Amino acid sequence: QVQLVESGGGLAQTGGSLRLSCAASGFTFSSYAMGWFRQAPGKEREFVTRISRSGGLTYYTSSVKGRFTISRDNAKNTMYLQMNNLKPEDTAVYYCARRRDDSEYDYWGQGTQVTVSS
């Protein structure tokens, strides 16, 4: 069965850093592009960043560009999100997800909470 498990969330100060991990199992990790999403209370889930199968192509939403870095280690079946210069508006539950060839995301992790104090 497909399983995605996020970890690394927590409390950070404005300007601080956190590194999230997404451990994947139950499928051939290297065959899929992956993405990170986030959802704040009362708001819609929003796309944050995605990465291609080999890690060679990445895309970021404008609000995190230059601050966040997505990466993956296919040998470890793990994807990462390095978050630097955190802002209060980054506060949300962060989810990793598997991206299908048709661009839809079909499997999701349980989420990890990121809280940034002002």
N, C-alpha and C positions, 0 to 999 in steps of 0.2 A: 504494500500500500504506500501511496505517496505521503510523505510527511515532511513538513517544513517547520523548523523550530527556531524562533528568534531568541536572542539573548543579548545582554549588554546594556539594556536600558537602565535608566536611573535618573538621579537628580544632578543637574549641572548648573553652574552660574552662567550668567550672560558672559559671552566671550570664551567660555570653556569648551571642552571637547568630550565626545563620547565615541566609542567604536561599537557598532552593532554587528552581530553575527547571525547568519541564517544557515543552519545545518540541514542539509537535504538528504533524504533517503527514499528508497522505494522506486526509483527511476534512474535512468541514465542522465545524470546531472549535466554532463558536458554537451548533451544533445539539445538543451533548451536555453534560450535566453531567459533572463530573470529580471525582476524589478522590485523596487521598494515603493510602498505607498504609506500614507499616514492619514490619521483621522483624529481631529480634535473634537471635544464634546460639542454636540449641537451642529456640527458641520459635516459636509459630505466628505467621503474619502477622496483623497487627491493623490495623483501621481507625483512621485518625487524624482525617481531616476530609474534607468534600466541599463542592462549590459548584455551584449551579444554572447553567443555561445562560447566563443574563445576568449572573450574579454577585450577584443580589439576595438569595439565600438561601444560608446556610451552616450547617453542623453540625459540631461538634467532639466528640471523645471527651473525657470528663471530665478525664483526666489532662493534657491540653494546653490546656484552655479558659483563656483569659486570658493565655496565653503565646505561642501560635501564631496566625497570621493567614493564612488562605487568600485568594487573590485571583486574578483572571484578566484578561488583556487580549486580547479577542477579535480586535482589529485586528492583533495580533502573534502570534496563535495560540499563546499562552504562558500557562501557569498558574504561580503562585508559592506558596511557603510560607515566610513570615517566621517564624523561630523565635527567640524571645527568652527570656531567663532559663533557659537550657538547664540540664538536670540530667543526671547520669550515666545515669539510666534512659531517657533519650532516645536513647542510643547504639543504632544499628540501621542497616540498609540501608533507605533510603526509596524508595518506588516511586510513580510517578503512574500513574493508570489512567483509562480512559474508562468512563463509566457508561451502561448501556443504559436504555431506558425502563422495563423490568421490574425495575430496580434491580441487575441483575447487572453486573459489570465484565468487559468482553470483551477489552480490549487493555491491555497493561502495558509500561512502560519497563524498561530494564535495571537500574535502581536506582543510587543514589548513597549512598556510605557517610558516615554522620555519627557522629563519635566525640566524646564529651564526657568530659573528664578530671575526676576528683574532687579 
